[in-house]
Amino acid sequence: MTTIASRDLRNHTADVLRQVSGGTHVTITVNGLPVAEISPIRSARKQFLTKTDLIEIMTRRQADPGLRDDLETLAGETTDTLDPL
């Protein structure tokens, strides 16, 4: 973790943000006392899941392991055959 004074943050904002985007956690100080932290944002999860990903997620979280085969059968290869909502 890096510590930087608020004045340095004001004068070198772009440099500090580059460090943060590279994974560095930065503590901001005022008169030598920590007042804030800047940390990188965690990467967002995937917006779309493949059929295999969905089955894997669902089977990891379910109480009935036999449901995996049912999900595989129900999911099929595509959702094109579903009726419109």
N, C-alpha and C positions, 0 to 999 in steps of 0.2 A: 504494500500500500504506500502511496505517495502522499505527502503532506504539502500543501501550498497555501500561502497567505492570500487573503481575499484580494489584495492589491495586485498580486501576481496573476491571479485568475482574471482580473479585469484587463490587465495588460497583455496577457498571453492566452486568451480564451481558446483560440483555434488550436494551439499546441496542446493545451490540456485536454480538449475534446478528442484530439487525435490519439492521445495516450489512453483515454477512457475507451474509445472505440477499439483499441488494440487489446483491451482486457484489463487495464490497470484501474484499481480502485483509488480514488483521490479523496483525501480529507481536506476540507477548506477550514482555515483558521482565521480568527479575528483577534488581534492582540495576543497571539500565541495560543488561544484556546480553540479547540475544535468546535465548529458550529454546524457543519454539514458534510455530507459525503456524496460523491458522485461515483456511480458505478455503471458498468456496461449493462445494457438491457439484454436479458436472455433471449436467445433466438426463439422466434415464434414456432409453434408446432406446425406441422404440415397442414395446409388448408384442405387438401384432398387425400383420401386414403384409397389404396388399392383394395381389391377384394381380399387378398391375402392378409394385408395389414389389419383390416376390419375383423376378419375371423380370428387372427392372433390376439388382438386386443380383447375381443369379446370372450374368447375361451380362457384367457388368463384371469378374467374377473368373475367368472361364473362359478357357481357351486356345483353344477352338474357337468362333469367332463364329457358325458355322452352327447351333450348338446352340440359339440363341435361337428359331428357328422350331419346333424340336422341343419346347422347353419350352412355347411358346405352344400348340401342338397338345395336348400331354399335360396341361397345366394345365386346359384347358377353362374354363368359366365358374364352376364350383362344384366342391366336393369331396363333394357329397351322394351321388354315385354310387360312391364308394369303399366297398369291403367293410370290415366291422368288423375290427379287429385281433384 
